[in-house]
């Protein structure tokens, strides 16, 4: 199964995907975690946040998942993936083995959290085209995610329980 976390920077993708990986491994499942930032670094991709670069990175992640899918019970992807186009492509590529989880959090809260200082840099004009912050680079809210988690209101444990419930409904965990 491909478990695809999408949401803006700071919404909790890395946190929830890491905890989910641990929990699934405790059940004895083999799990690969693909973090968007780490994947981009390994690909030596620039960090310009251009639409073309983002699309290419997301399509590369889909291709990579396809190449390793048979090696793991679950592949967890934690990437902003701001465009409906690539999320739709992932759903088409993996079919019933795809689960999309939208981590929703108000921009005001994300600016407060700012774990990578990206919003601070964007406000100062040091980072251009920050996804979901820049008017030139909007985040397209998923139309039909399998699950939406409001990470402002939901605890990590509460969110994990919802995610595990969703996964159990789709598989034989």
N, C-alpha and C positions, 0 to 999 in steps of 0.2 A: 504494500500500500504506500502511496505517496501522500504525505500529510504536508500540505502547503500552507504555511503561515504568511499572511500578507498584512501590511499595515505600515504606517509611517515610522520614521526613525524615532526610537524611544517608546514605541507602543508596547513593547514586551516580547517581541518575537524571539530574541536570543534567550531570554530568561525562560519563557514557557517551553520553547523547543528543547532546551537543555534538560529541564525537569522531566519533560515527556520522554525523552530518550532514556533517562535513568529509570523511569517507572516501567517502560516497556522492556528494558533489559532485565529488570527484576522478575518479569514474567517469563524470561527465557528467550525473548525474541532478539534476533540480530537487527541492529538499527544503525543506519548511517545518517549523520546530521550534516547538512549542507547549509552553512551560513553564508549569506550573500556577500558580506564584507570579505570573509576569508576566501571565498571562491574568486572574487574579483582580484584579490591580491595574487592568488596562484596563477590567474590568467594574465597577470601584469596589465590589467585594464586601467585606463586613466579614470580619474574620478571627476569628470566634468559634468556629470548628471545630464548629459544631452539625451534627448529622446532616442537617438540612434544607438548610443552606447548602452542605454538601459535595455532596450529591446534586444540587442545582441547578447548582452549578459544573461538575460532571462531565457532566451532561446538556447544559449549554451548550457544553462542549468538543466533545462528540459532534456537536451541531448545527453548530457552526462547522466542524468537519472535513468534514461532509457538504457544506457550502456552498462549500468551497474544493478539494474532492477532485480535481476535474477539472483544476485548475491545476498540480498537482504530481505527480511520479512517486511521491514518498514524503512522508508527513506523519509526523513523529515527535512523540509526545505524552509528556511527562515530568511525571507528576502522581501524587500519592500514591494516589488513587482507592481508598480503603480498603474499599469495599463491593462484594461480588460482584454485586449488582444492576446497578450501572452498568457494570462490566466485561462482564457478560453482554449488556447493552443495546448496548455498543459492538461486541461480537462479532456480534450479530444484525444491527446496522446495516450493517456492512462485510463480513460473510461471509468469503469466502476471502481478501479483501484486508486482513484484520486479523491482526496478530501481537502476542501478549501476552508481555511479558518481565517476570518477577518478579525484582526485585533483593532478595535475602534477605541480611540482616545481623543479628547478634544485637543486642538492645537495649543491652546493656552497651557494645558497640563504638560504637553510634550516639551514646550519651551522651558517650563520649570524643571522637568526631569533632565533633559539635554545631556544624556550620558556621554556623547561623543563631542560635545560642544559645537555641533553643527548649526544649531539654531542661533547660538551666540555669534558665530562667525557669519551666518547669513544676515543677521540684524546689522552687523558691523560692515557688511558689504564684502567680506573676505571670501564667502562662498556664494557663487552665483547659481541660479537654477535649482535650489534645494527643493527636492520633491515635496509637494504638498504645502510648501511655504511660499515659493515663488509663483507669481501669477502665470509665468511662462511655462511652468512645469507642474501642473496640477496632478493630484492623486485621484484616479478614477475609482470611486467607491464601488466595491463588488456588488453586482446586481443580485446574484443568487449564491452567496457562499453557503457552505454546508452548516457553518456555525459562525455566529458573531459573538465576540467576547468584548465587553466594555471593560478595558483594563483600568479605568479610573475607579469603577464601582466594584469590580470583581477581584477577590483575593487570588493569589497564585494557586492556592489549593482548590478553591472553588472553580477556577477556570480549568485546572487540570482534571477535576472530576467531570466537568461538562465534556471536555475533549475525550476523555476515556469512555464516557457513555456513548458519544458519537462513534468512536472507533469500534466499540463492542457491537453497536447496531449494524455496522458495515462488515464486520468480520466475525470470526469465532474465537475471540480472545479468551 
